[in-house]
Amino acid sequence: MLDKNRKTEELLADYAGALRDGSIPVFLKSLGREEARTIGSSRDFSDATEVVRVLNAVGFADKAATPDVGLFISRVDAKIVSRLKEAKASSRGRRGAHRRPASRTGKTEKSI
């Protein structure tokens, strides 16, 4: 990816390699200004990248690892429940504070 004057076919080959290796950001950073314009305006490149994505998905489907998000979701749910309980508890405490009288009328002062 060091050559800055790559043709569309070379860019596509580099894109396919980056997609396979999971380094698309590195590929995008490697693009020169002219290369970026070329792939941005090329309908052929866009169509070819879609084909590469499909072939890559088919070719590596058995090796692809999909993350299990069940643990993440259960932690998020637990955090939501915890925050709801904290909100209810704090609102109960504030309600009681509003009901107390502001002045103490029940006590009398002793004279000296």
PADRENVO-21797 format. One record per residue (C-alpha): x, y, z; residue number from 1. Coordinates in steps of 0.25 Angstrom, whole numbers, plus 5000, padded with zeros to 4 digits. Example, Ala and Ser with C-alpha at 12.3 -4.5 7.8 and 13.67 -1.06 7.14 Angstrom:
<nulo u="5049" v="4982" w="5031" i="1"/>
<nulo u="5055" v="4996" w="5029" i="2"/>
***
This chain:
<nulo u="5000" v="5000" w="5000" i="1"/>
<nulo u="5012" v="5009" w="4999" i="2"/>
<nulo u="5010" v="5013" w="4984" i="3"/>
<nulo u="5002" v="5026" w="4983" i="4"/>
<nulo u="4998" v="5024" w="4969" i="5"/>
<nulo u="4991" v="5011" w="4969" i="6"/>
<nulo u="4981" v="5008" w="4958" i="7"/>
<nulo u="4967" v="5004" w="4961" i="8"/>
<nulo u="4970" v="4989" w="4960" i="9"/>
<nulo u="4982" v="4991" w="4970" i="10"/>
<nulo u="4973" v="4999" w="4979" i="11"/>
<nulo u="4962" v="4988" w="4979" i="12"/>
<nulo u="4973" v="4977" w="4982" i="13"/>
<nulo u="4978" v="4985" w="4994" i="14"/>
<nulo u="4964" v="4988" w="4998" i="15"/>
<nulo u="4961" v="4973" w="4998" i="16"/>
<nulo u="4973" v="4970" w="5006" i="17"/>
<nulo u="4970" v="4980" w="5016" i="18"/>
<nulo u="4956" v="4975" w="5017" i="19"/>
<nulo u="4961" v="4961" w="5019" i="20"/>
<nulo u="4971" v="4965" w="5030" i="21"/>
<nulo u="4961" v="4975" w="5037" i="22"/>
<nulo u="4970" v="4987" w="5034" i="23"/>
<nulo u="4960" v="4996" w="5026" i="24"/>
<nulo u="4964" v="5009" w="5034" i="25"/>
<nulo u="4979" v="5006" w="5030" i="26"/>
<nulo u="4975" v="5005" w="5015" i="27"/>
<nulo u="4967" v="5018" w="5016" i="28"/>
<nulo u="4979" v="5025" w="5022" i="29"/>
<nulo u="4988" v="5020" w="5011" i="30"/>
<nulo u="4980" v="5026" w="5000" i="31"/>
<nulo u="4986" v="5038" w="4993" i="32"/>
<nulo u="4977" v="5050" w="4989" i="33"/>
<nulo u="4976" v="5045" w="4975" i="34"/>
<nulo u="4973" v="5031" w="4979" i="35"/>
<nulo u="4962" v="5036" w="4988" i="36"/>
<nulo u="4956" v="5044" w="4977" i="37"/>
<nulo u="4957" v="5032" w="4968" i="38"/>
<nulo u="4950" v="5022" w="4977" i="39"/>
<nulo u="4940" v="5032" w="4981" i="40"/>
<nulo u="4935" v="5035" w="4967" i="41"/>
<nulo u="4937" v="5021" w="4961" i="42"/>
<nulo u="4924" v="5013" w="4960" i="43"/>
<nulo u="4933" v="5001" w="4956" i="44"/>
<nulo u="4941" v="5002" w="4969" i="45"/>
<nulo u="4928" v="5003" w="4977" i="46"/>
<nulo u="4922" v="4991" w="4970" i="47"/>
<nulo u="4935" v="4983" w="4971" i="48"/>
<nulo u="4936" v="4985" w="4986" i="49"/>
<nulo u="4922" v="4980" w="4988" i="50"/>
<nulo u="4926" v="4967" w="4981" i="51"/>
<nulo u="4938" v="4966" w="4989" i="52"/>
<nulo u="4930" v="4968" w="5002" i="53"/>
<nulo u="4921" v="4957" w="4998" i="54"/>
<nulo u="4932" v="4947" w="4994" i="55"/>
<nulo u="4939" v="4951" w="5006" i="56"/>
<nulo u="4927" v="4947" w="5015" i="57"/>
<nulo u="4925" v="4934" w="5007" i="58"/>
<nulo u="4940" v="4930" w="5008" i="59"/>
<nulo u="4942" v="4933" w="5022" i="60"/>
<nulo u="4928" v="4930" w="5028" i="61"/>
<nulo u="4932" v="4918" w="5035" i="62"/>
<nulo u="4944" v="4925" w="5041" i="63"/>
<nulo u="4936" v="4937" w="5045" i="64"/>
<nulo u="4934" v="4939" w="5060" i="65"/>
<nulo u="4921" v="4946" w="5064" i="66"/>
<nulo u="4922" v="4952" w="5078" i="67"/>
<nulo u="4912" v="4948" w="5088" i="68"/>
<nulo u="4905" v="4960" w="5093" i="69"/>
<nulo u="4897" v="4953" w="5103" i="70"/>
<nulo u="4906" v="4957" w="5115" i="71"/>
<nulo u="4907" v="4971" w="5110" i="72"/>
<nulo u="4892" v="4972" w="5109" i="73"/>
<nulo u="4889" v="4966" w="5123" i="74"/>
<nulo u="4899" v="4976" w="5129" i="75"/>
<nulo u="4893" v="4988" w="5123" i="76"/>
<nulo u="4879" v="4983" w="5128" i="77"/>
<nulo u="4885" v="4981" w="5142" i="78"/>
<nulo u="4890" v="4995" w="5141" i="79"/>
<nulo u="4877" v="5001" w="5137" i="80"/>
<nulo u="4870" v="4994" w="5148" i="81"/>
<nulo u="4880" v="4999" w="5158" i="82"/>
<nulo u="4878" v="5013" w="5153" i="83"/>
<nulo u="4863" v="5012" w="5154" i="84"/>
<nulo u="4864" v="5007" w="5168" i="85"/>
<nulo u="4874" v="5018" w="5172" i="86"/>
<nulo u="4865" v="5029" w="5166" i="87"/>
<nulo u="4853" v="5023" w="5174" i="88"/>
<nulo u="4860" v="5023" w="5187" i="89"/>
<nulo u="4865" v="5037" w="5185" i="90"/>
<nulo u="4852" v="5042" w="5181" i="91"/>
<nulo u="4846" v="5036" w="5194" i="92"/>
<nulo u="4856" v="5043" w="5202" i="93"/>
<nulo u="4854" v="5057" w="5196" i="94"/>
<nulo u="4839" v="5055" w="5198" i="95"/>
<nulo u="4841" v="5053" w="5213" i="96"/>
<nulo u="4850" v="5065" w="5214" i="97"/>
<nulo u="4839" v="5074" w="5208" i="98"/>
<nulo u="4829" v="5070" w="5219" i="99"/>
<nulo u="4837" v="5074" w="5231" i="100"/>
<nulo u="4833" v="5088" w="5237" i="101"/>
<nulo u="4843" v="5099" w="5234" i="102"/>
<nulo u="4843" v="5105" w="5248" i="103"/>
<nulo u="4843" v="5098" w="5261" i="104"/>
<nulo u="4830" v="5102" w="5268" i="105"/>
<nulo u="4829" v="5091" w="5278" i="106"/>
<nulo u="4841" v="5095" w="5287" i="107"/>
<nulo u="4841" v="5107" w="5296" i="108"/>
<nulo u="4853" v="5114" w="5300" i="109"/>
<nulo u="4858" v="5115" w="5315" i="110"/>
<nulo u="4860" v="5128" w="5321" i="111"/>
<nulo u="4873" v="5131" w="5327" i="112"/>
***
